[in-house]
Amino acid sequence: MSALDLSALLLTATTAEPRPGTLRVTVAGEIDMVTRPRLDEELDRAVAAGPQRLVVDLLGVGFCAVTGVASLGRLRVRCADAGIDLALKPSGVVRRALDLAAVAPLFQLEGRSEQLIAR
């Protein structure tokens, strides 16, 4: 099985436009070095579409390696450069990874408060 095939099994990422000017990328599965390219491709497409607001729903992510945190950091810079308002809806696992990397304060995080402080 190739890495591309494996990444499709381990990560899904879909994009929708819930309202004009807003794109939502919904991510589920695992974010690691195998799946990061798939995630980056979907996020790159979303940024290239030029929405006013980009919401990345990570509630379905059950594992987030440092490569996932780095990917989100690059996304934050690309959105800032493009004037796109970025918001993350992190799962407890993603929030923990952002906290451990000491970068959570750099992001606009949305979701239930008890979920956002999950450790």
Order of alpha helices (4+ residues) and beta strands (2+ residues): alpha-beta-beta-alpha-beta-alpha-beta-alpha-alpha
